[in-house]
Amino acid sequence: MDRRDFTKASLLALTGLSLAPSMAASSAPASAPLYRISLAQWSLHSTLFDGELDNLDFARTAREEFGIGAVEYVNQFFMDQATNQSYLKKMKRRADNAGVDSLLIMCDSEGSLGHPDASERAQAVENHHKWVDAAKMLGCHSIRVNAATNDEGSYEEQMKRAADGLRQLTEYAAPKDINVIVENHGGLSSNGEWLAGVMETVDHSHCGTLPDFGNFTIREGETFDRYEGVRLLMPHAKGVSAKTFAFNEKGFETTIDYPRIMRIVLEAGYHGHVGIEYEGDGLDEYEGIRATKILLERTRTQLRSEFG
């Protein structure tokens, strides 16, 4: 069986599971889905970097290729367009025409919000202002940032600096009704206890988290338990990133127990968007996105009887 045939078989297996009698709740009427599914642009990063897909066509692709009606942008794919009003209006128009909601912009390469030097920290805050404004124009609810601290200083010192940078940026974003949300994304930010502490220190309704199921490696040889990490970050969550890497022959993710982790998400009372972020190499990007979507749908059906 070649890879494409394997993918089809896996998707059929998952589809069949979602209709199995043990998941009979799928046939029961429901007033609303337990959670909605969105697509993170990073899932197509190779396709975008290779020039096979233009950023302006991402929203339409989400709708036409995958039947997904909400997207999460990555600033790397329109880095030089943050202040180009004409370009941003075109992005919004393309998304609107495709019937796709723009949820957030994932922002990288704009400096360290927890930099040890206060002036560098302030510059990083200012560098993010343009993305707050771009998010507002696109109709997003948030920008996703990194709580980078350059790994200098004690645990508590790094927490204090990250909270300071985030608070400054949030005070710029809040009057525009834009949230500043932080992903566990390496270093101490991948320590769920530390990042939850940062949120408590910032203590602002427009600052929250974007728990990522896959990013709990603090440094080489040191990881934080993913399930405990998600549990700690969910009280502050304004989005969720459903990372996938590999699937077995039945279409289940091999590194993450999806029913277990989505149960944690739902137990926190979260019913918003869960963003597909496929990062594997066993399937191509399009196949990986489809496999992840079916896995999320199947898990949603499985958990309906518990949370319906």
C-alpha angles and dihedrals in degrees: 000000000000123000095265093050089047090053093051091049091049093050091048090049092053092045090052091049091052089059097044119123091247087067096047090140086082089075094050118096114259127192092215138354117269087238138350127238125234134174124241111215091225088073086075097038096125092048091049096043090048090055094242090121128034120221090236090060096049097094092048090048091052090055101039101037101035108016091239120146103192132056141192114212128213116218093219090075094058101020095143094046102063093111097030101111094188092054094046091049088052090051090051093046092050091050093046092049090052091049091244127144118222108222109175148335118240105218125204137159096037100113136272116303089197098044115155090232111074093213092052089048091052090049091053089051090051091047089060095052093085091055091052088054092046091050090052092052093048092050095247124152097215152012118224114222137175125250091219115170101171085245090268124139134014125317090261095044092052090048091052094049094047091049091050094053093044092048092052092050093044091054088057094046101042098071087055089051092243121137125221108217129183127215124208093250112158136304116040090337086074089060101091093203092052095048092047087052090052090054092050090050093050089047098185127135091224094055119078147132140276103207110211115201093214109041106083100117106115094183136328108310095009124092137164119227105265096214094049089044093054090046091054095046099044097079087064098037123130092168140008129223114213103204119193130183111167141004131209126225091278092052098253120139107255100208103038129051098224099190089050096047095042089049087059090050093051095043086062088060094250117151102158131105123319109202122219111230110173114188103164131118101207091082129032116256096263093048091046092053092050092048091049093048092053090046090053091047092049092048091049090053092047093052096043094093091054098046104021 
